[in-house]
Amino acid sequence: MTDTAGTFKLGDRTVNRMGYGAMQLAGPGVFGPPKDRAQAIAVLREAIASGVNHIDTSDYYGPFVTNEIIREALYPYPKNLVIVTKVGGKRGSDASWLPANTPAELVSAVHDNVKRLGVDAMDVVNLRLMGRIHEPGDESVAEMFTALAELQRKGLIRHLGLSNATSAQVAEAQRIAPVVCVQNHYNLVHRHDDALIDELSGKGIAYVPFFPLGGFSPLQSSALSDVAKKLDKTPMQVALAWLLHRAPNILLIPGTSSLGHLRENLAAASLKLPSGVLTQLEAIGKK
């Protein structure tokens, strides 16, 4: 099902453009265990059975919960599965999101991800920059990215990426080691990265929107709802299909802990949007 949206490269790995984000497999607020662990396992297994071969996760989801569930559900992993994690943060005992981006903390986080997932090396590790939480800042990435590049040289990481980054930060990182993907906040109504997406596309670098469906505040748009009604689809399916149309280097990782929502999300991979609909949707992001 998911291969109908085409494929793109993550370094030397080819993945279907419709992937899966594991964040929502943890408990409420991405903290603690899920309400239904068996359901979480079922969601992961169905995603793989449906053709998903790109899963996004992090050891600070839960913390530790999503990686443990991924291993329980999918190990031994399919040979074509690419697991992408991110480092640079941690969770406080009060469920707060805290920075953890010293070189020592980053090295420890990579080792923790490798151990908890049961792999020899991580396919891709994204450096999560704290910036302004869900928007990039202007901090230097050099010291942090150098620490990860050293782990790449040692064979613990195959490919590197950035999350919550600007064009300048991508360029700074590229001078240290190749960047195969950038994961930033982007969706139909949050379009600040339009220029960056096009820049990365020209360089063969994947762009992976986080919050493709709005994240903690789901997308709300009467125009989107109207379009979806005319197409007999859900607003979320239309929003995902628009992202796939937006640029060939966009890889999607919508997350859910529901089998029903998983099926709806994956079905968006085969949704073709007429030119008139695309014009209407483009106008939403310009308001």
TORKOL-4160 file (C-alpha; in steps of 0.2 Angstrom, whole numbers, padded with zeros to 4 digits, m for minus):
287
<pt num="1" X="0000" Y="0000" Z="0000"/>
<pt num="2" X="0013" Y="0013" Z="0005"/>
<pt num="3" X="0024" Y="0011" Z="m0011"/>
<pt num="4" X="0011" Y="0019" Z="m0021"/>
<pt num="5" X="0018" Y="0036" Z="m0015"/>
<pt num="6" X="0035" Y="0032" Z="m0022"/>
<pt num="7" X="0052" Y="0030" Z="m0014"/>
<pt num="8" X="0067" Y="0041" Z="m0009"/>
<pt num="9" X="0084" Y="0039" Z="m0002"/>
<pt num="10" X="0090" Y="0040" Z="0016"/>
<pt num="11" X="0109" Y="0039" Z="0013"/>
<pt num="12" X="0112" Y="0022" Z="0004"/>
<pt num="13" X="0094" Y="0015" Z="0010"/>
<pt num="14" X="0079" Y="0017" Z="m0001"/>
<pt num="15" X="0063" Y="0019" Z="0009"/>
<pt num="16" X="0044" Y="0021" Z="0005"/>
<pt num="17" X="0039" Y="0039" Z="0006"/>
<pt num="18" X="0025" Y="0035" Z="0018"/>
<pt num="19" X="0033" Y="0029" Z="0035"/>
<pt num="20" X="0027" Y="0029" Z="0053"/>
<pt num="21" X="0031" Y="0039" Z="0068"/>
<pt num="22" X="0032" Y="0029" Z="0085"/>
<pt num="23" X="0030" Y="0044" Z="0097"/>
<pt num="24" X="0011" Y="0041" Z="0100"/>
<pt num="25" X="0015" Y="0023" Z="0106"/>
<pt num="26" X="0020" Y="0029" Z="0123"/>
<pt num="27" X="0007" Y="0035" Z="0136"/>
<pt num="28" X="m0002" Y="0052" Z="0137"/>
<pt num="29" X="0010" Y="0066" Z="0134"/>
<pt num="30" X="0023" Y="0054" Z="0127"/>
<pt num="31" X="0026" Y="0049" Z="0144"/>
<pt num="32" X="0025" Y="0032" Z="0153"/>
<pt num="33" X="0018" Y="0016" Z="0145"/>
<pt num="34" X="0004" Y="0015" Z="0133"/>
<pt num="35" X="m0014" Y="0011" Z="0139"/>
<pt num="36" X="m0014" Y="m0004" Z="0128"/>
<pt num="37" X="0003" Y="m0012" Z="0124"/>
<pt num="38" X="m0005" Y="m0026" Z="0114"/>
<pt num="39" X="m0013" Y="m0013" Z="0103"/>
<pt num="40" X="0004" Y="m0003" Z="0101"/>
<pt num="41" X="0012" Y="m0019" Z="0095"/>
<pt num="42" X="m0002" Y="m0023" Z="0083"/>
<pt num="43" X="0000" Y="m0006" Z="0075"/>
<pt num="44" X="0018" Y="m0008" Z="0072"/>
<pt num="45" X="0016" Y="m0025" Z="0065"/>
<pt num="46" X="0002" Y="m0019" Z="0053"/>
<pt num="47" X="0012" Y="m0004" Z="0048"/>
<pt num="48" X="0026" Y="m0016" Z="0042"/>
<pt num="49" X="0014" Y="m0028" Z="0034"/>
<pt num="50" X="0007" Y="m0014" Z="0024"/>
<pt num="51" X="0024" Y="m0009" Z="0017"/>
<pt num="52" X="0031" Y="0004" Z="0029"/>
<pt num="53" X="0050" Y="0002" Z="0030"/>
<pt num="54" X="0054" Y="0019" Z="0038"/>
<pt num="55" X="0050" Y="0020" Z="0057"/>
<pt num="56" X="0055" Y="0036" Z="0067"/>
<pt num="57" X="0058" Y="0034" Z="0086"/>
<pt num="58" X="0068" Y="0041" Z="0100"/>
<pt num="59" X="0074" Y="0034" Z="0117"/>
<pt num="60" X="0066" Y="0049" Z="0125"/>
<pt num="61" X="0049" Y="0044" Z="0120"/>
<pt num="62" X="0042" Y="0037" Z="0136"/>
<pt num="63" X="0056" Y="0038" Z="0140"/>
<pt num="64" X="0062" Y="0021" Z="0133"/>
<pt num="65" X="0045" Y="0015" Z="0130"/>
<pt num="66" X="0043" Y="0016" Z="0111"/>
<pt num="67" X="0060" Y="0008" Z="0108"/>
<pt num="68" X="0056" Y="m0006" Z="0119"/>
<pt num="69" X="0039" Y="m0009" Z="0110"/>
<pt num="70" X="0047" Y="m0008" Z="0093"/>
<pt num="71" X="0060" Y="m0022" Z="0098"/>
<pt num="72" X="0046" Y="m0032" Z="0105"/>
<pt num="73" X="0035" Y="m0031" Z="0090"/>
<pt num="74" X="0047" Y="m0032" Z="0076"/>
<pt num="75" X="0063" Y="m0040" Z="0081"/>
<pt num="76" X="0072" Y="m0048" Z="0072"/>
<pt num="77" X="0069" Y="m0033" Z="0060"/>
<pt num="78" X="0065" Y="m0035" Z="0042"/>
<pt num="79" X="0081" Y="m0032" Z="0031"/>
<pt num="80" X="0073" Y="m0017" Z="0022"/>
<pt num="81" X="0067" Y="m0008" Z="0038"/>
<pt num="82" X="0076" Y="0008" Z="0042"/>
<pt num="83" X="0074" Y="0014" Z="0060"/>
<pt num="84" X="0078" Y="0033" Z="0063"/>
<pt num="85" X="0081" Y="0039" Z="0080"/>
<pt num="86" X="0085" Y="0056" Z="0087"/>
<pt num="87" X="0096" Y="0062" Z="0102"/>
<pt num="88" X="0098" Y="0079" Z="0110"/>
<pt num="89" X="0084" Y="0078" Z="0123"/>
<pt num="90" X="0078" Y="0069" Z="0138"/>
<pt num="91" X="0063" Y="0068" Z="0149"/>
<pt num="92" X="0062" Y="0075" Z="0167"/>
<pt num="93" X="0053" Y="0065" Z="0181"/>
<pt num="94" X="0039" Y="0077" Z="0179"/>
<pt num="95" X="0037" Y="0073" Z="0160"/>
<pt num="96" X="0046" Y="0089" Z="0155"/>
<pt num="97" X="0056" Y="0090" Z="0139"/>
<pt num="98" X="0074" Y="0094" Z="0143"/>
<pt num="99" X="0090" Y="0097" Z="0133"/>
<pt num="100" X="0103" Y="0083" Z="0134"/>
<pt num="101" X="0116" Y="0088" Z="0121"/>
<pt num="102" X="0133" Y="0089" Z="0128"/>
<pt num="103" X="0145" Y="0077" Z="0118"/>
<pt num="104" X="0145" Y="0065" Z="0133"/>
<pt num="105" X="0126" Y="0065" Z="0133"/>
<pt num="106" X="0124" Y="0062" Z="0115"/>
<pt num="107" X="0136" Y="0048" Z="0115"/>
<pt num="108" X="0127" Y="0040" Z="0129"/>
<pt num="109" X="0110" Y="0042" Z="0120"/>
<pt num="110" X="0116" Y="0033" Z="0104"/>
<pt num="111" X="0123" Y="0019" Z="0114"/>
<pt num="112" X="0106" Y="0018" Z="0124"/>
<pt num="113" X="0096" Y="0018" Z="0107"/>
<pt num="114" X="0107" Y="0004" Z="0100"/>
<pt num="115" X="0106" Y="m0007" Z="0116"/>
<pt num="116" X="0087" Y="m0004" Z="0118"/>
<pt num="117" X="0083" Y="m0008" Z="0100"/>
<pt num="118" X="0094" Y="m0023" Z="0099"/>
<pt num="119" X="0104" Y="m0017" Z="0084"/>
<pt num="120" X="0123" Y="m0016" Z="0080"/>
<pt num="121" X="0122" Y="0001" Z="0073"/>
<pt num="122" X="0108" Y="0015" Z="0070"/>
<pt num="123" X="0103" Y="0017" Z="0052"/>
<pt num="124" X="0100" Y="0036" Z="0055"/>
<pt num="125" X="0103" Y="0047" Z="0070"/>
<pt num="126" X="0095" Y="0064" Z="0070"/>
<pt num="127" X="0103" Y="0078" Z="0081"/>
<pt num="128" X="0088" Y="0086" Z="0089"/>
<pt num="129" X="0092" Y="0105" Z="0091"/>
<pt num="130" X="0082" Y="0113" Z="0105"/>
<pt num="131" X="0081" Y="0130" Z="0097"/>
<pt num="132" X="0064" Y="0137" Z="0102"/>
<pt num="133" X="0056" Y="0120" Z="0106"/>
<pt num="134" X="0047" Y="0117" Z="0089"/>
<pt num="135" X="0056" Y="0131" Z="0079"/>
<pt num="136" X="0074" Y="0132" Z="0075"/>
<pt num="137" X="0086" Y="0143" Z="0084"/>
<pt num="138" X="0103" Y="0149" Z="0079"/>
<pt num="139" X="0115" Y="0139" Z="0090"/>
<pt num="140" X="0131" Y="0131" Z="0082"/>
<pt num="141" X="0129" Y="0113" Z="0079"/>
<pt num="142" X="0148" Y="0110" Z="0077"/>
<pt num="143" X="0152" Y="0102" Z="0094"/>
<pt num="144" X="0137" Y="0091" Z="0095"/>
<pt num="145" X="0138" Y="0085" Z="0077"/>
<pt num="146" X="0156" Y="0082" Z="0078"/>
<pt num="147" X="0153" Y="0070" Z="0093"/>
<pt num="148" X="0140" Y="0060" Z="0082"/>
<pt num="149" X="0151" Y="0060" Z="0067"/>
<pt num="150" X="0165" Y="0052" Z="0078"/>
<pt num="151" X="0152" Y="0038" Z="0082"/>
<pt num="152" X="0149" Y="0037" Z="0063"/>
<pt num="153" X="0167" Y="0034" Z="0060"/>
<pt num="154" X="0167" Y="0021" Z="0073"/>
<pt num="155" X="0153" Y="0011" Z="0065"/>
<pt num="156" X="0139" Y="0015" Z="0078"/>
<pt num="157" X="0129" Y="0026" Z="0066"/>
<pt num="158" X="0127" Y="0024" Z="0048"/>
<pt num="159" X="0119" Y="0040" Z="0043"/>
<pt num="160" X="0117" Y="0057" Z="0051"/>
<pt num="161" X="0103" Y="0070" Z="0051"/>
<pt num="162" X="0096" Y="0085" Z="0059"/>
<pt num="163" X="0080" Y="0090" Z="0067"/>
<pt num="164" X="0073" Y="0108" Z="0071"/>
<pt num="165" X="0087" Y="0115" Z="0060"/>
<pt num="166" X="0089" Y="0130" Z="0048"/>
<pt num="167" X="0098" Y="0130" Z="0032"/>
<pt num="168" X="0113" Y="0138" Z="0040"/>
<pt num="169" X="0114" Y="0124" Z="0053"/>
<pt num="170" X="0113" Y="0111" Z="0039"/>
<pt num="171" X="0127" Y="0119" Z="0030"/>
<pt num="172" X="0137" Y="0119" Z="0046"/>
<pt num="173" X="0134" Y="0101" Z="0049"/>
<pt num="174" X="0138" Y="0096" Z="0031"/>
<pt num="175" X="0155" Y="0103" Z="0033"/>
<pt num="176" X="0158" Y="0090" Z="0047"/>
<pt num="177" X="0149" Y="0075" Z="0039"/>
<pt num="178" X="0135" Y="0071" Z="0026"/>
<pt num="179" X="0117" Y="0075" Z="0031"/>
<pt num="180" X="0104" Y="0063" Z="0024"/>
<pt num="181" X="0088" Y="0071" Z="0031"/>
<pt num="182" X="0081" Y="0086" Z="0040"/>
<pt num="183" X="0066" Y="0084" Z="0052"/>
<pt num="184" X="0057" Y="0100" Z="0055"/>
<pt num="185" X="0040" Y="0107" Z="0059"/>
<pt num="186" X="0030" Y="0108" Z="0043"/>
<pt num="187" X="0012" Y="0105" Z="0037"/>
<pt num="188" X="m0002" Y="0112" Z="0026"/>
<pt num="189" X="m0004" Y="0127" Z="0037"/>
<pt num="190" X="0014" Y="0129" Z="0044"/>
<pt num="191" X="0024" Y="0133" Z="0029"/>
<pt num="192" X="0040" Y="0142" Z="0035"/>
<pt num="193" X="0051" Y="0129" Z="0028"/>
<pt num="194" X="0046" Y="0130" Z="0010"/>
<pt num="195" X="0063" Y="0137" Z="0004"/>
<pt num="196" X="0072" Y="0124" Z="0014"/>
<pt num="197" X="0063" Y="0110" Z="0007"/>
<pt num="198" X="0067" Y="0115" Z="m0011"/>
<pt num="199" X="0085" Y="0118" Z="m0006"/>
<pt num="200" X="0087" Y="0101" Z="0001"/>
<pt num="201" X="0078" Y="0093" Z="m0014"/>
<pt num="202" X="0091" Y="0100" Z="m0025"/>
<pt num="203" X="0104" Y="0091" Z="m0014"/>
<pt num="204" X="0096" Y="0075" Z="m0013"/>
<pt num="205" X="0092" Y="0077" Z="0006"/>
<pt num="206" X="0076" Y="0070" Z="0013"/>
<pt num="207" X="0064" Y="0082" Z="0022"/>
<pt num="208" X="0054" Y="0074" Z="0035"/>
<pt num="209" X="0040" Y="0085" Z="0043"/>
<pt num="210" X="0036" Y="0082" Z="0061"/>
<pt num="211" X="0019" Y="0087" Z="0066"/>
<pt num="212" X="0013" Y="0083" Z="0048"/>
<pt num="213" X="m0005" Y="0083" Z="0055"/>
<pt num="214" X="m0003" Y="0097" Z="0067"/>
<pt num="215" X="0005" Y="0087" Z="0082"/>
<pt num="216" X="m0002" Y="0091" Z="0099"/>
<pt num="217" X="m0014" Y="0103" Z="0090"/>
<pt num="218" X="m0022" Y="0094" Z="0076"/>
<pt num="219" X="m0025" Y="0104" Z="0060"/>
<pt num="220" X="m0041" Y="0114" Z="0060"/>
<pt num="221" X="m0046" Y="0122" Z="0043"/>
<pt num="222" X="m0064" Y="0124" Z="0036"/>
<pt num="223" X="m0056" Y="0125" Z="0019"/>
<pt num="224" X="m0047" Y="0108" Z="0022"/>
<pt num="225" X="m0063" Y="0100" Z="0028"/>
<pt num="226" X="m0073" Y="0106" Z="0013"/>
<pt num="227" X="m0060" Y="0099" Z="0001"/>
<pt num="228" X="m0060" Y="0082" Z="0011"/>
<pt num="229" X="m0079" Y="0081" Z="0010"/>
<pt num="230" X="m0079" Y="0083" Z="m0009"/>
<pt num="231" X="m0066" Y="0070" Z="m0011"/>
<pt num="232" X="m0075" Y="0058" Z="0002"/>
<pt num="233" X="m0059" Y="0057" Z="0012"/>
<pt num="234" X="m0054" Y="0063" Z="0029"/>
<pt num="235" X="m0045" Y="0080" Z="0032"/>
<pt num="236" X="m0030" Y="0071" Z="0038"/>
<pt num="237" X="m0029" Y="0060" Z="0023"/>
<pt num="238" X="m0029" Y="0076" Z="0012"/>
<pt num="239" X="m0016" Y="0085" Z="0022"/>
<pt num="240" X="m0004" Y="0070" Z="0020"/>
<pt num="241" X="m0008" Y="0068" Z="0002"/>
<pt num="242" X="m0004" Y="0086" Z="0000"/>
<pt num="243" X="0013" Y="0084" Z="0008"/>
<pt num="244" X="0018" Y="0070" Z="m0003"/>
<pt num="245" X="0013" Y="0081" Z="m0018"/>
<pt num="246" X="0023" Y="0096" Z="m0011"/>
<pt num="247" X="0040" Y="0089" Z="m0015"/>
<pt num="248" X="0048" Y="0072" Z="m0020"/>
<pt num="249" X="0060" Y="0073" Z="m0005"/>
<pt num="250" X="0047" Y="0073" Z="0008"/>
<pt num="251" X="0045" Y="0058" Z="0018"/>
<pt num="252" X="0030" Y="0056" Z="0030"/>
<pt num="253" X="0030" Y="0049" Z="0047"/>
<pt num="254" X="0012" Y="0051" Z="0054"/>
<pt num="255" X="0010" Y="0043" Z="0071"/>
<pt num="256" X="m0005" Y="0035" Z="0079"/>
<pt num="257" X="m0008" Y="0021" Z="0092"/>
<pt num="258" X="m0025" Y="0017" Z="0083"/>
<pt num="259" X="m0026" Y="0003" Z="0070"/>
<pt num="260" X="m0040" Y="0013" Z="0061"/>
<pt num="261" X="m0030" Y="0029" Z="0060"/>
<pt num="262" X="m0015" Y="0019" Z="0054"/>
<pt num="263" X="m0025" Y="0012" Z="0040"/>
<pt num="264" X="m0032" Y="0030" Z="0036"/>
<pt num="265" X="m0015" Y="0037" Z="0036"/>
<pt num="266" X="m0007" Y="0024" Z="0025"/>
<pt num="267" X="m0022" Y="0025" Z="0012"/>
<pt num="268" X="m0016" Y="0043" Z="0009"/>
<pt num="269" X="m0001" Y="0037" Z="0000"/>
<pt num="270" X="m0012" Y="0032" Z="m0015"/>
<pt num="271" X="m0023" Y="0048" Z="m0015"/>
<pt num="272" X="m0021" Y="0058" Z="m0030"/>
<pt num="273" X="m0026" Y="0077" Z="m0029"/>
<pt num="274" X="m0034" Y="0086" Z="m0044"/>
<pt num="275" X="m0025" Y="0102" Z="m0049"/>
<pt num="276" X="m0040" Y="0112" Z="m0043"/>
<pt num="277" X="m0039" Y="0104" Z="m0026"/>
<pt num="278" X="m0021" Y="0108" Z="m0025"/>
<pt num="279" X="m0024" Y="0126" Z="m0029"/>
<pt num="280" X="m0037" Y="0127" Z="m0015"/>
<pt num="281" X="m0025" Y="0118" Z="m0003"/>
<pt num="282" X="m0010" Y="0130" Z="m0007"/>
<pt num="283" X="m0021" Y="0145" Z="m0003"/>
<pt num="284" X="m0023" Y="0138" Z="0015"/>
<pt num="285" X="m0005" Y="0140" Z="0019"/>
<pt num="286" X="m0004" Y="0157" Z="0012"/>
<pt num="287" X="m0018" Y="0164" Z="0023"/>
